[in-house]
């Protein structure tokens, strides 16, 4: 899949060195397209690491797709429930020194300008349980390719820009209050939004819309 992705789109990455060469990392991304897991996974791969994604449980029920996700060790998330097993599995992955990729918004953004919505607090809860820094990542250019509804564009050579920002340090605090979850989540989303807005502002106009 990655060779096809790299051959079809013009993928441009900045800040790959901010993904640690070894040891645990939480990578938090904006969600602008269903193509994001492929391009974000490619970014982590180019940084020399393997990504473990938190993905909505519904995807695991799709024939073939679910088999691939389980085989790749991805982590199913039961959205809207109190099931904390996905967070526990993510903690285990970090304790094993892996890279966990999470979309704090929980779904593709529905904002008209394409910028991130408010994030859910799972990313902060994960960071505060482990003390692992959060690496913000933003992508731009894939929105026109693949959405839940409407006709997508597979125009050859479309540029897709991805930028990784400086890690946001965290302190291990498993007993942190909900207010701390919210504050850290908002800081993460602010960092991701700044990256996304920067990429949007310099995205080639010929490919916009």
N, C-alpha and C positions, 0 to 999 in steps of 0.2 A: 504493500500500500504506500509506504513512504517514497519509494522511487517514482511511482506514478504521481504522487502529490508534488514532489519536487520538480518533476518534469513538466507538469501542466501549469502550475502557478509560479509567479516570481516571488519567492519567499525571501523576505529580508528581516534579519534579526539583529538586535542591538542589545548589548549588556549580558550576553550569554555567560560571561565570566562571573556574574553575580549569583549564578546557580552553583552552590558548593561542589567542588570536585569529588568530595566524599562526605559521608555523614548525613544525618537527617536534614530534611528541608521541607517546608510547607510553601508551595507555590500557589498564590491566589490570583485568579484571572477574571477579567471581564468576560461576559458571555453574549456575543453579538450574532452568532451563527452556529448551526449544528456542525459546521466544519471545524469549530474551535478545538475539540479534543485532538483532531489530527494535526493541526498546525502547532498547538501547544505541546503535544507529545513530541513532535518533530524538534521543537526548540530544546526540550529536555534531552532528547536523544543526541542532538548536536553538541550539547554541553557535556556529553559523555556519561549521562545517567539514564536510568529507566524510570518512567513515570508510573505511579499508582494513582488512578483517578477515583474520586468519589462520584458515582454516577447514579441517576435515579433508578429505582428498582424496576420500573416498567420496562426499561431497556433490556433487562436480563430475561424477560419473558418472550422476547422476539426470537423466533427460530433463527439459527445461525449467529445472529448478533449476540444473543445471550451466551451461546457456547464460546464465542470468541472472547467476550468480556470475562467470563469465568476462567477461561484458559490463560488469560493474560494477568489474572490475579487482581482485577479491578474490584472496587468495593461498592456494594449496593447500598443505596440510601432510601429508606422508606420515608418519603416526604409527608409532612403533616401528621406524623405519629410520634409517640414518646419512646420509640424503640432506639436505644442508644448503642446498639451493637455495631453500627457502622462507625461511630466515633471510637469505640473500643478497638476495632480492627485497624483504624487509621493510627491510633496510638501505638499499637503493636508494630505497624509498618515503620513508624518513626523510630521506635526503640530498636528496630533492626537496622537502622541507618539508611532507610529508603527515602525517596522523594515522593511526597503526597501532593497531588494537584487537586485543587478545590475551586468551585465556582460559587462564591459567597451569595450571589443573587438567587441561586437555586434553579434558574431557568433563563432562557434567552430574554434579553431586555426588550421591553415593549415601549420604551421611550422613543418619541419621534426623532430625536436627534441621535439616537444610537448609543448614547452614553449610559454608564451603569445605573441601575436602580439601587435602592437601599439594600445592603447586604444582610443576610441572616447571620446569627451569631456563632454558628458552628465553627467557623474558622478561628475565632477568638477562643472558644472553649478548647479547641484542639491545641492551640498554641500555649494557653495558660496551663493546661494539664501536663505539657511536656517541656515547656521553656524553649521550644524550637523557634527561631526567628521566622518571620513571614516574608517571603519574597514576592513583591507585587509584579504582575505581568499583564500587559494589555496588547490587544491585537486590533487591527483596523483593515478593512478592505474585503472581508469575507461575508459581510451582511447580505450582499446581493446574490451570493452563491447558493445558500441553503437555509431556508426558513421553514417553519412548520406548515405554512400555507403560502400560496402564490407561486408563480413561476420563477425558478431560479435561473441564474446565468452561469454557464460553464465556459464562458469566453476564454480562449487560450491566452495565457500570459498575464492574467490579472495579477497585479501586485498585491501582496498581503504583508503588511508591516507588523512586526511584533517587537516590543521593547520591554526589557526587564529593568525594574528600578532597584534602588538600594534596599537591602533587607531591613525590615522593621523589627528591632530587637524586642524580645519578650522575656518576662521573668516567670519561672515556674510557680504557679499559684493555683493548685487544684480547687481551693476553697474560694476562689474569686466570686464576687457577687455579680448578679445580672447586669448591674450598672457598669461594671468593669468590662464585661463581655461586649456591651453595646459601644462603649467608648473606644475599645480597641478595634472593633469591627468598623466603626466609622472612620477611624484613622486609616485602616487598610483600604476602604473604599475610596477615600479621598486620594490616596496615592495612586490607585488604579485609574481613577477618573482623570487625574492630571496627566498620566501617561497616555490614556486613550484620546484625550483632547489634543495633546501635542501631535499624535500620529494623524488624527483627523485633519488638523490644520495644515499639515504638509503632504497630505495624500494627493496624488496626481488628479487634477480636476477632470481629465479626460476619462477617468475610470469611476468617477463619483456618480451614484444614482443609476 
